[in-house]
Amino acid sequence: MPAISKSPLPSPVDSAPLHGDPNGAPEPLTLSPSKAADFLGIGRTKMLHLIRSGRVEARTLDGRIRVSVASLRAFHDALPVYSVGSAPEHAS
C-alpha cells in the first residue's frame, strides 16, 4: 500500500480551474489579482489598474485582494465587440 502524503493541501479557491472543471467542481467566486489577470488574458499591472479605477470589482479578505469572477465576466461582456476592419486606433 502506498504511503499517504502529509503535505498541506492547496487552497481550493486558488487551485480551482478558471473556467470550470469537466468533473463538475464548482468555479471559484473570487480570484487573486494575478489569476484574475490570467482569466482575462491581461497583465497583473493592468488588472490592478482596473481594480483601482473601479472598472473591476474587488474586495479584501484578511488583507488580500480578491477579484469577483462575476465582475470579471461583466467587465468582459461590456467590452466593445471587435469586427474585422474596425481595429482600435493606437496613439502614436
Distance bins in CASP14 RR format, pairs under 12 A and 6 or more apart:
PFRMAT RR
TARGET T0000
AUTHOR 0000-0000-0000
RMODE 2
METHOD distances of the structure
MODEL  1
8 15 0 0 0 0 0 1 0 0 0 0 0
9 15 0 0 0 0 1 0 0 0 0 0 0
10 16 0 0 0 0 1 0 0 0 0 0 0
11 28 0 0 0 0 1 0 0 0 0 0 0
11 30 0 0 0 0 0 1 0 0 0 0 0
11 31 0 0 0 0 0 1 0 0 0 0 0
11 32 0 0 0 0 1 0 0 0 0 0 0
11 35 0 0 0 0 0 1 0 0 0 0 0
11 61 0 0 0 0 0 1 0 0 0 0 0
11 62 0 0 0 0 0 1 0 0 0 0 0
11 64 0 0 0 0 0 1 0 0 0 0 0
11 66 0 0 0 0 0 1 0 0 0 0 0
12 21 0 0 0 0 0 1 0 0 0 0 0
12 25 0 0 0 0 1 0 0 0 0 0 0
12 26 0 0 0 0 1 0 0 0 0 0 0
12 27 0 0 0 0 0 1 0 0 0 0 0
12 28 1 0 0 1 0 0 0 0 0 0 0
12 29 0 0 0 0 0 1 0 0 0 0 0
12 30 0 0 0 0 0 1 0 0 0 0 0
13 25 0 0 0 0 0 1 0 0 0 0 0
13 26 0 0 0 0 0 1 0 0 0 0 0
13 27 0 0 0 0 0 1 0 0 0 0 0
13 28 1 0 1 0 0 0 0 0 0 0 0
13 29 1 0 0 1 0 0 0 0 0 0 0
13 30 1 0 0 1 0 0 0 0 0 0 0
13 31 1 0 0 1 0 0 0 0 0 0 0
13 32 0 0 0 0 1 0 0 0 0 0 0
13 35 0 0 0 0 1 0 0 0 0 0 0
13 36 0 0 0 0 0 1 0 0 0 0 0
13 61 0 0 0 0 1 0 0 0 0 0 0
13 64 0 0 0 0 0 1 0 0 0 0 0
13 66 1 0 0 1 0 0 0 0 0 0 0
13 67 0 0 0 0 0 1 0 0 0 0 0
13 69 0 0 0 0 0 1 0 0 0 0 0
14 28 1 0 0 1 0 0 0 0 0 0 0
14 30 0 0 0 0 1 0 0 0 0 0 0
14 31 1 0 0 1 0 0 0 0 0 0 0
14 32 1 0 0 1 0 0 0 0 0 0 0
14 33 0 0 0 0 0 1 0 0 0 0 0
14 34 0 0 0 0 1 0 0 0 0 0 0
14 35 1 0 0 1 0 0 0 0 0 0 0
14 36 0 0 0 0 0 1 0 0 0 0 0
14 38 0 0 0 0 0 1 0 0 0 0 0
14 64 0 0 0 0 0 1 0 0 0 0 0
14 66 0 0 0 0 0 1 0 0 0 0 0
15 21 0 0 0 0 0 1 0 0 0 0 0
15 25 0 0 0 0 1 0 0 0 0 0 0
15 28 0 0 0 0 1 0 0 0 0 0 0
15 31 0 0 0 0 0 1 0 0 0 0 0
15 32 0 0 0 0 0 1 0 0 0 0 0
15 35 0 0 0 0 1 0 0 0 0 0 0
16 23 0 0 0 0 0 1 0 0 0 0 0
16 24 0 0 0 0 0 1 0 0 0 0 0
16 25 1 0 0 1 0 0 0 0 0 0 0
16 26 1 0 0 1 0 0 0 0 0 0 0
16 27 1 0 0 1 0 0 0 0 0 0 0
16 28 1 0 1 0 0 0 0 0 0 0 0
16 29 0 0 0 0 1 0 0 0 0 0 0
16 30 0 0 0 0 0 1 0 0 0 0 0
16 31 0 0 0 0 1 0 0 0 0 0 0
16 32 0 0 0 0 0 1 0 0 0 0 0
16 35 0 0 0 0 1 0 0 0 0 0 0
16 39 0 0 0 0 0 1 0 0 0 0 0
16 69 0 0 0 0 1 0 0 0 0 0 0
17 23 0 0 0 0 1 0 0 0 0 0 0
17 24 0 0 0 0 1 0 0 0 0 0 0
17 25 1 0 0 1 0 0 0 0 0 0 0
17 26 0 0 0 0 0 1 0 0 0 0 0
17 27 1 0 0 1 0 0 0 0 0 0 0
17 28 0 0 0 0 1 0 0 0 0 0 0
17 31 0 0 0 0 0 1 0 0 0 0 0
17 35 0 0 0 0 0 1 0 0 0 0 0
17 38 0 0 0 0 0 1 0 0 0 0 0
17 39 0 0 0 0 0 1 0 0 0 0 0
17 69 0 0 0 0 0 1 0 0 0 0 0
18 25 0 0 0 0 0 1 0 0 0 0 0
18 27 1 0 0 1 0 0 0 0 0 0 0
18 28 0 0 0 0 1 0 0 0 0 0 0
18 30 0 0 0 0 0 1 0 0 0 0 0
18 31 1 0 0 1 0 0 0 0 0 0 0
18 32 0 0 0 0 0 1 0 0 0 0 0
18 34 0 0 0 0 0 1 0 0 0 0 0
18 35 1 0 0 1 0 0 0 0 0 0 0
18 36 0 0 0 0 1 0 0 0 0 0 0
18 37 0 0 0 0 0 1 0 0 0 0 0
18 38 1 0 0 1 0 0 0 0 0 0 0
18 39 1 0 1 0 0 0 0 0 0 0 0
18 40 0 0 0 0 1 0 0 0 0 0 0
18 41 0 0 0 0 0 1 0 0 0 0 0
18 67 0 0 0 0 0 1 0 0 0 0 0
18 69 0 0 0 0 1 0 0 0 0 0 0
18 72 0 0 0 0 1 0 0 0 0 0 0
18 73 0 0 0 0 0 1 0 0 0 0 0
19 25 0 0 0 0 0 1 0 0 0 0 0
19 27 1 0 0 1 0 0 0 0 0 0 0
19 28 0 0 0 0 0 1 0 0 0 0 0
19 31 0 0 0 0 0 1 0 0 0 0 0
19 35 0 0 0 0 0 1 0 0 0 0 0
19 38 0 0 0 0 0 1 0 0 0 0 0
19 39 0 0 0 0 1 0 0 0 0 0 0
19 40 0 0 0 0 0 1 0 0 0 0 0
19 69 0 0 0 0 0 1 0 0 0 0 0
19 72 0 0 0 0 0 1 0 0 0 0 0
19 73 0 0 0 0 0 1 0 0 0 0 0
20 26 1 0 0 1 0 0 0 0 0 0 0
20 27 1 0 1 0 0 0 0 0 0 0 0
20 28 0 0 0 0 1 0 0 0 0 0 0
20 39 0 0 0 0 0 1 0 0 0 0 0
20 69 0 0 0 0 0 1 0 0 0 0 0
21 27 1 0 0 1 0 0 0 0 0 0 0
21 28 0 0 0 0 0 1 0 0 0 0 0
26 69 0 0 0 0 0 1 0 0 0 0 0
27 35 0 0 0 0 0 1 0 0 0 0 0
27 39 0 0 0 0 0 1 0 0 0 0 0
27 68 0 0 0 0 0 1 0 0 0 0 0
27 69 1 0 0 1 0 0 0 0 0 0 0
27 70 0 0 0 0 0 1 0 0 0 0 0
27 72 0 0 0 0 0 1 0 0 0 0 0
27 73 0 0 0 0 0 1 0 0 0 0 0
28 35 0 0 0 0 1 0 0 0 0 0 0
28 36 0 0 0 0 0 1 0 0 0 0 0
28 39 0 0 0 0 0 1 0 0 0 0 0
28 66 0 0 0 0 1 0 0 0 0 0 0
28 67 0 0 0 0 0 1 0 0 0 0 0
28 68 0 0 0 0 0 1 0 0 0 0 0
28 69 1 0 0 1 0 0 0 0 0 0 0
28 70 0 0 0 0 0 1 0 0 0 0 0
28 72 0 0 0 0 0 1 0 0 0 0 0
29 36 0 0 0 0 0 1 0 0 0 0 0
29 57 0 0 0 0 0 1 0 0 0 0 0
29 59 0 0 0 0 0 1 0 0 0 0 0
29 61 0 0 0 0 0 1 0 0 0 0 0
29 66 0 0 0 0 1 0 0 0 0 0 0
29 67 0 0 0 0 1 0 0 0 0 0 0
29 68 1 0 0 1 0 0 0 0 0 0 0
29 69 1 0 0 1 0 0 0 0 0 0 0
29 70 1 0 0 1 0 0 0 0 0 0 0
29 71 0 0 0 0 0 1 0 0 0 0 0
29 72 0 0 0 0 0 1 0 0 0 0 0
29 73 0 0 0 0 0 1 0 0 0 0 0
30 36 0 0 0 0 1 0 0 0 0 0 0
30 39 0 0 0 0 0 1 0 0 0 0 0
30 56 0 0 0 0 0 1 0 0 0 0 0
30 57 0 0 0 0 1 0 0 0 0 0 0
30 58 0 0 0 0 1 0 0 0 0 0 0
30 59 1 0 0 1 0 0 0 0 0 0 0
30 60 0 0 0 0 0 1 0 0 0 0 0
30 61 1 0 0 1 0 0 0 0 0 0 0
30 64 0 0 0 0 1 0 0 0 0 0 0
30 65 0 0 0 0 1 0 0 0 0 0 0
30 66 1 1 0 0 0 0 0 0 0 0 0
30 67 1 0 0 1 0 0 0 0 0 0 0
30 68 1 0 1 0 0 0 0 0 0 0 0
30 69 1 0 0 1 0 0 0 0 0 0 0
30 70 0 0 0 0 1 0 0 0 0 0 0
30 71 0 0 0 0 1 0 0 0 0 0 0
30 72 0 0 0 0 1 0 0 0 0 0 0
31 37 0 0 0 0 1 0 0 0 0 0 0
31 38 0 0 0 0 1 0 0 0 0 0 0
31 39 1 0 0 1 0 0 0 0 0 0 0
31 40 0 0 0 0 0 1 0 0 0 0 0
31 44 0 0 0 0 0 1 0 0 0 0 0
31 47 0 0 0 0 1 0 0 0 0 0 0
31 51 0 0 0 0 0 1 0 0 0 0 0
31 56 0 0 0 0 0 1 0 0 0 0 0
31 57 0 0 0 0 0 1 0 0 0 0 0
31 58 0 0 0 0 1 0 0 0 0 0 0
31 59 0 0 0 0 0 1 0 0 0 0 0
31 61 0 0 0 0 0 1 0 0 0 0 0
31 64 0 0 0 0 0 1 0 0 0 0 0
31 65 0 0 0 0 1 0 0 0 0 0 0
31 66 1 0 0 1 0 0 0 0 0 0 0
31 67 1 0 1 0 0 0 0 0 0 0 0
31 68 0 0 0 0 1 0 0 0 0 0 0
31 69 1 0 0 1 0 0 0 0 0 0 0
31 70 0 0 0 0 0 1 0 0 0 0 0
31 71 0 0 0 0 0 1 0 0 0 0 0
31 72 1 0 0 1 0 0 0 0 0 0 0
31 73 0 0 0 0 0 1 0 0 0 0 0
32 38 0 0 0 0 1 0 0 0 0 0 0
32 39 0 0 0 0 0 1 0 0 0 0 0
32 44 0 0 0 0 1 0 0 0 0 0 0
32 47 0 0 0 0 1 0 0 0 0 0 0
32 48 0 0 0 0 0 1 0 0 0 0 0
32 51 0 0 0 0 0 1 0 0 0 0 0
32 58 0 0 0 0 0 1 0 0 0 0 0
32 60 0 0 0 0 0 1 0 0 0 0 0
32 61 0 0 0 0 0 1 0 0 0 0 0
32 63 0 0 0 0 0 1 0 0 0 0 0
32 64 1 0 0 1 0 0 0 0 0 0 0
32 65 1 0 0 1 0 0 0 0 0 0 0
32 66 1 0 0 1 0 0 0 0 0 0 0
32 67 1 0 0 1 0 0 0 0 0 0 0
32 69 0 0 0 0 0 1 0 0 0 0 0
33 39 0 0 0 0 0 1 0 0 0 0 0
33 40 0 0 0 0 0 1 0 0 0 0 0
33 42 0 0 0 0 0 1 0 0 0 0 0
33 43 0 0 0 0 1 0 0 0 0 0 0
33 44 1 0 1 0 0 0 0 0 0 0 0
33 45 0 0 0 0 1 0 0 0 0 0 0
33 46 0 0 0 0 0 1 0 0 0 0 0
33 47 1 0 1 0 0 0 0 0 0 0 0
33 48 1 0 1 0 0 0 0 0 0 0 0
33 49 0 0 0 0 0 1 0 0 0 0 0
33 50 0 0 0 0 1 0 0 0 0 0 0
33 51 1 0 0 1 0 0 0 0 0 0 0
33 52 0 0 0 0 0 1 0 0 0 0 0
33 56 0 0 0 0 1 0 0 0 0 0 0
33 58 1 0 0 1 0 0 0 0 0 0 0
33 59 0 0 0 0 0 1 0 0 0 0 0
33 60 0 0 0 0 0 1 0 0 0 0 0
33 64 0 0 0 0 1 0 0 0 0 0 0
33 65 1 0 1 0 0 0 0 0 0 0 0
33 66 0 0 0 0 1 0 0 0 0 0 0
33 67 1 0 1 0 0 0 0 0 0 0 0
33 68 0 0 0 0 0 1 0 0 0 0 0
33 72 0 0 0 0 0 1 0 0 0 0 0
34 40 0 0 0 0 0 1 0 0 0 0 0
34 41 0 0 0 0 0 1 0 0 0 0 0
34 42 0 0 0 0 0 1 0 0 0 0 0
34 43 0 0 0 0 1 0 0 0 0 0 0
34 44 1 0 1 0 0 0 0 0 0 0 0
34 45 0 0 0 0 0 1 0 0 0 0 0
34 46 0 0 0 0 0 1 0 0 0 0 0
34 47 1 0 0 1 0 0 0 0 0 0 0
34 48 0 0 0 0 1 0 0 0 0 0 0
34 51 0 0 0 0 0 1 0 0 0 0 0
34 64 0 0 0 0 0 1 0 0 0 0 0
34 65 0 0 0 0 1 0 0 0 0 0 0
34 66 0 0 0 0 0 1 0 0 0 0 0
34 67 0 0 0 0 1 0 0 0 0 0 0
35 41 0 0 0 0 0 1 0 0 0 0 0
35 42 0 0 0 0 0 1 0 0 0 0 0
35 43 0 0 0 0 0 1 0 0 0 0 0
35 44 0 0 0 0 1 0 0 0 0 0 0
35 47 0 0 0 0 1 0 0 0 0 0 0
35 65 0 0 0 0 0 1 0 0 0 0 0
35 66 0 0 0 0 1 0 0 0 0 0 0
35 67 1 0 0 1 0 0 0 0 0 0 0
35 69 0 0 0 0 1 0 0 0 0 0 0
35 72 0 0 0 0 1 0 0 0 0 0 0
36 42 0 0 0 0 1 0 0 0 0 0 0
36 43 0 0 0 0 1 0 0 0 0 0 0
36 44 0 0 0 0 1 0 0 0 0 0 0
36 46 0 0 0 0 0 1 0 0 0 0 0
36 47 1 0 1 0 0 0 0 0 0 0 0
36 48 0 0 0 0 1 0 0 0 0 0 0
36 50 0 0 0 0 1 0 0 0 0 0 0
36 51 0 0 0 0 1 0 0 0 0 0 0
36 56 1 0 0 1 0 0 0 0 0 0 0
36 57 0 0 0 0 0 1 0 0 0 0 0
36 58 0 0 0 0 1 0 0 0 0 0 0
36 65 0 0 0 0 1 0 0 0 0 0 0
36 66 0 0 0 0 1 0 0 0 0 0 0
36 67 1 1 0 0 0 0 0 0 0 0 0
36 68 0 0 0 0 1 0 0 0 0 0 0
36 69 0 0 0 0 1 0 0 0 0 0 0
36 70 0 0 0 0 0 1 0 0 0 0 0
36 71 0 0 0 0 1 0 0 0 0 0 0
36 72 1 0 1 0 0 0 0 0 0 0 0
36 73 0 0 0 0 0 1 0 0 0 0 0
36 75 0 0 0 0 1 0 0 0 0 0 0
36 76 0 0 0 0 0 1 0 0 0 0 0
37 43 1 0 1 0 0 0 0 0 0 0 0
37 44 1 0 1 0 0 0 0 0 0 0 0
37 45 0 0 0 0 1 0 0 0 0 0 0
37 46 1 0 0 1 0 0 0 0 0 0 0
37 47 1 1 0 0 0 0 0 0 0 0 0
37 48 0 0 0 0 1 0 0 0 0 0 0
37 49 0 0 0 0 0 1 0 0 0 0 0
37 50 0 0 0 0 1 0 0 0 0 0 0
37 51 0 0 0 0 0 1 0 0 0 0 0
37 56 0 0 0 0 1 0 0 0 0 0 0
37 58 0 0 0 0 0 1 0 0 0 0 0
37 65 0 0 0 0 0 1 0 0 0 0 0
37 67 0 0 0 0 1 0 0 0 0 0 0
37 72 0 0 0 0 1 0 0 0 0 0 0
37 75 0 0 0 0 0 1 0 0 0 0 0
38 44 0 0 0 0 1 0 0 0 0 0 0
38 46 0 0 0 0 0 1 0 0 0 0 0
38 47 0 0 0 0 1 0 0 0 0 0 0
38 67 0 0 0 0 0 1 0 0 0 0 0
38 72 0 0 0 0 0 1 0 0 0 0 0
39 47 0 0 0 0 1 0 0 0 0 0 0
39 50 0 0 0 0 0 1 0 0 0 0 0
39 56 0 0 0 0 0 1 0 0 0 0 0
39 67 0 0 0 0 1 0 0 0 0 0 0
39 68 0 0 0 0 0 1 0 0 0 0 0
39 69 1 0 0 1 0 0 0 0 0 0 0
39 70 0 0 0 0 0 1 0 0 0 0 0
39 71 0 0 0 0 0 1 0 0 0 0 0
39 72 1 0 1 0 0 0 0 0 0 0 0
39 73 0 0 0 0 1 0 0 0 0 0 0
39 75 0 0 0 0 0 1 0 0 0 0 0
39 76 0 0 0 0 1 0 0 0 0 0 0
40 46 0 0 0 0 1 0 0 0 0 0 0
40 47 1 0 0 1 0 0 0 0 0 0 0
40 50 0 0 0 0 1 0 0 0 0 0 0
40 51 0 0 0 0 0 1 0 0 0 0 0
40 55 0 0 0 0 0 1 0 0 0 0 0
40 56 0 0 0 0 1 0 0 0 0 0 0
40 67 0 0 0 0 1 0 0 0 0 0 0
40 69 0 0 0 0 0 1 0 0 0 0 0
40 71 0 0 0 0 0 1 0 0 0 0 0
40 72 1 0 0 1 0 0 0 0 0 0 0
40 73 0 0 0 0 1 0 0 0 0 0 0
40 74 0 0 0 0 0 1 0 0 0 0 0
40 75 1 0 0 1 0 0 0 0 0 0 0
40 76 1 0 0 1 0 0 0 0 0 0 0
40 77 0 0 0 0 0 1 0 0 0 0 0
40 79 0 0 0 0 1 0 0 0 0 0 0
41 47 0 0 0 0 1 0 0 0 0 0 0
41 50 0 0 0 0 0 1 0 0 0 0 0
41 72 0 0 0 0 0 1 0 0 0 0 0
41 76 0 0 0 0 1 0 0 0 0 0 0
42 48 0 0 0 0 0 1 0 0 0 0 0
42 49 0 0 0 0 1 0 0 0 0 0 0
42 50 0 0 0 0 1 0 0 0 0 0 0
42 51 0 0 0 0 0 1 0 0 0 0 0
42 55 0 0 0 0 0 1 0 0 0 0 0
42 56 0 0 0 0 0 1 0 0 0 0 0
42 67 0 0 0 0 0 1 0 0 0 0 0
42 72 0 0 0 0 0 1 0 0 0 0 0
42 75 0 0 0 0 0 1 0 0 0 0 0
42 76 0 0 0 0 0 1 0 0 0 0 0
42 79 0 0 0 0 0 1 0 0 0 0 0
43 49 0 0 0 0 1 0 0 0 0 0 0
43 50 0 0 0 0 0 1 0 0 0 0 0
44 50 0 0 0 0 0 1 0 0 0 0 0
44 51 0 0 0 0 0 1 0 0 0 0 0
44 65 0 0 0 0 0 1 0 0 0 0 0
44 67 0 0 0 0 0 1 0 0 0 0 0
45 51 0 0 0 0 0 1 0 0 0 0 0
45 52 0 0 0 0 0 1 0 0 0 0 0
46 52 0 0 0 0 0 1 0 0 0 0 0
46 53 0 0 0 0 0 1 0 0 0 0 0
46 55 0 0 0 0 0 1 0 0 0 0 0
46 56 0 0 0 0 0 1 0 0 0 0 0
46 75 0 0 0 0 0 1 0 0 0 0 0
47 53 0 0 0 0 0 1 0 0 0 0 0
47 54 0 0 0 0 0 1 0 0 0 0 0
47 55 0 0 0 0 0 1 0 0 0 0 0
47 56 1 0 0 1 0 0 0 0 0 0 0
47 58 0 0 0 0 1 0 0 0 0 0 0
47 65 0 0 0 0 1 0 0 0 0 0 0
47 67 1 0 0 1 0 0 0 0 0 0 0
47 71 0 0 0 0 0 1 0 0 0 0 0
47 72 0 0 0 0 1 0 0 0 0 0 0
47 75 0 0 0 0 0 1 0 0 0 0 0
48 54 0 0 0 0 0 1 0 0 0 0 0
48 55 0 0 0 0 0 1 0 0 0 0 0
48 56 0 0 0 0 1 0 0 0 0 0 0
48 58 0 0 0 0 1 0 0 0 0 0 0
48 65 0 0 0 0 1 0 0 0 0 0 0
48 67 0 0 0 0 1 0 0 0 0 0 0
49 55 0 0 0 0 1 0 0 0 0 0 0
49 56 0 0 0 0 1 0 0 0 0 0 0
49 58 0 0 0 0 0 1 0 0 0 0 0
50 56 1 0 1 0 0 0 0 0 0 0 0
50 57 0 0 0 0 1 0 0 0 0 0 0
50 58 0 0 0 0 1 0 0 0 0 0 0
50 65 0 0 0 0 0 1 0 0 0 0 0
50 67 0 0 0 0 1 0 0 0 0 0 0
50 71 0 0 0 0 1 0 0 0 0 0 0
50 72 0 0 0 0 1 0 0 0 0 0 0
50 74 0 0 0 0 0 1 0 0 0 0 0
50 75 1 0 0 1 0 0 0 0 0 0 0
50 76 0 0 0 0 0 1 0 0 0 0 0
50 78 0 0 0 0 0 1 0 0 0 0 0
50 79 0 0 0 0 0 1 0 0 0 0 0
51 57 0 0 0 0 1 0 0 0 0 0 0
51 58 1 0 1 0 0 0 0 0 0 0 0
51 59 0 0 0 0 0 1 0 0 0 0 0
51 60 0 0 0 0 0 1 0 0 0 0 0
51 65 1 0 0 1 0 0 0 0 0 0 0
51 66 0 0 0 0 0 1 0 0 0 0 0
51 67 1 0 0 1 0 0 0 0 0 0 0
51 68 0 0 0 0 0 1 0 0 0 0 0
51 71 0 0 0 0 1 0 0 0 0 0 0
51 72 0 0 0 0 0 1 0 0 0 0 0
51 75 0 0 0 0 0 1 0 0 0 0 0
52 58 0 0 0 0 1 0 0 0 0 0 0
52 65 0 0 0 0 0 1 0 0 0 0 0
53 75 0 0 0 0 0 1 0 0 0 0 0
54 67 0 0 0 0 0 1 0 0 0 0 0
54 68 0 0 0 0 0 1 0 0 0 0 0
54 71 0 0 0 0 1 0 0 0 0 0 0
54 74 0 0 0 0 0 1 0 0 0 0 0
54 75 0 0 0 0 1 0 0 0 0 0 0
55 67 0 0 0 0 0 1 0 0 0 0 0
55 71 0 0 0 0 1 0 0 0 0 0 0
55 72 0 0 0 0 0 1 0 0 0 0 0
55 74 0 0 0 0 1 0 0 0 0 0 0
55 75 1 0 0 1 0 0 0 0 0 0 0
55 76 0 0 0 0 0 1 0 0 0 0 0
55 78 0 0 0 0 1 0 0 0 0 0 0
55 79 0 0 0 0 0 1 0 0 0 0 0
56 65 0 0 0 0 0 1 0 0 0 0 0
56 66 0 0 0 0 0 1 0 0 0 0 0
56 67 1 0 0 1 0 0 0 0 0 0 0
56 68 1 0 0 1 0 0 0 0 0 0 0
56 69 0 0 0 0 0 1 0 0 0 0 0
56 70 0 0 0 0 0 1 0 0 0 0 0
56 71 1 0 1 0 0 0 0 0 0 0 0
56 72 1 0 0 1 0 0 0 0 0 0 0
56 73 0 0 0 0 0 1 0 0 0 0 0
56 74 0 0 0 0 1 0 0 0 0 0 0
56 75 1 0 1 0 0 0 0 0 0 0 0
56 76 0 0 0 0 1 0 0 0 0 0 0
56 78 0 0 0 0 0 1 0 0 0 0 0
56 79 0 0 0 0 0 1 0 0 0 0 0
57 65 0 0 0 0 0 1 0 0 0 0 0
57 66 0 0 0 0 1 0 0 0 0 0 0
57 67 1 0 0 1 0 0 0 0 0 0 0
57 68 1 0 1 0 0 0 0 0 0 0 0
57 69 0 0 0 0 0 1 0 0 0 0 0
57 70 1 0 0 1 0 0 0 0 0 0 0
57 71 1 1 0 0 0 0 0 0 0 0 0
57 72 0 0 0 0 1 0 0 0 0 0 0
57 73 0 0 0 0 0 1 0 0 0 0 0
57 74 0 0 0 0 1 0 0 0 0 0 0
57 75 0 0 0 0 1 0 0 0 0 0 0
58 64 0 0 0 0 0 1 0 0 0 0 0
58 65 1 0 1 0 0 0 0 0 0 0 0
58 66 1 0 0 1 0 0 0 0 0 0 0
58 67 1 0 1 0 0 0 0 0 0 0 0
58 68 1 0 0 1 0 0 0 0 0 0 0
58 69 0 0 0 0 0 1 0 0 0 0 0
58 70 0 0 0 0 0 1 0 0 0 0 0
58 71 1 0 0 1 0 0 0 0 0 0 0
58 72 0 0 0 0 1 0 0 0 0 0 0
58 75 0 0 0 0 0 1 0 0 0 0 0
59 65 1 0 0 1 0 0 0 0 0 0 0
59 66 1 0 1 0 0 0 0 0 0 0 0
59 67 0 0 0 0 1 0 0 0 0 0 0
59 68 1 0 0 1 0 0 0 0 0 0 0
59 70 0 0 0 0 0 1 0 0 0 0 0
59 71 0 0 0 0 1 0 0 0 0 0 0
60 66 1 0 0 1 0 0 0 0 0 0 0
60 67 0 0 0 0 0 1 0 0 0 0 0
61 67 0 0 0 0 0 1 0 0 0 0 0
61 68 0 0 0 0 0 1 0 0 0 0 0
66 72 0 0 0 0 0 1 0 0 0 0 0
67 73 0 0 0 0 0 1 0 0 0 0 0
67 74 0 0 0 0 0 1 0 0 0 0 0
67 75 0 0 0 0 1 0 0 0 0 0 0
68 74 0 0 0 0 1 0 0 0 0 0 0
68 75 0 0 0 0 1 0 0 0 0 0 0
69 75 0 0 0 0 0 1 0 0 0 0 0
69 76 0 0 0 0 0 1 0 0 0 0 0
70 76 0 0 0 0 0 1 0 0 0 0 0
70 77 0 0 0 0 0 1 0 0 0 0 0
71 77 0 0 0 0 0 1 0 0 0 0 0
71 78 0 0 0 0 0 1 0 0 0 0 0
72 78 0 0 0 0 0 1 0 0 0 0 0
72 79 0 0 0 0 0 1 0 0 0 0 0
73 79 0 0 0 0 0 1 0 0 0 0 0
79 88 0 0 0 0 0 1 0 0 0 0 0
80 86 0 0 0 0 1 0 0 0 0 0 0
80 87 0 0 0 0 0 1 0 0 0 0 0
80 88 0 0 0 0 1 0 0 0 0 0 0
81 88 0 0 0 0 0 1 0 0 0 0 0
82 88 1 0 0 1 0 0 0 0 0 0 0
END
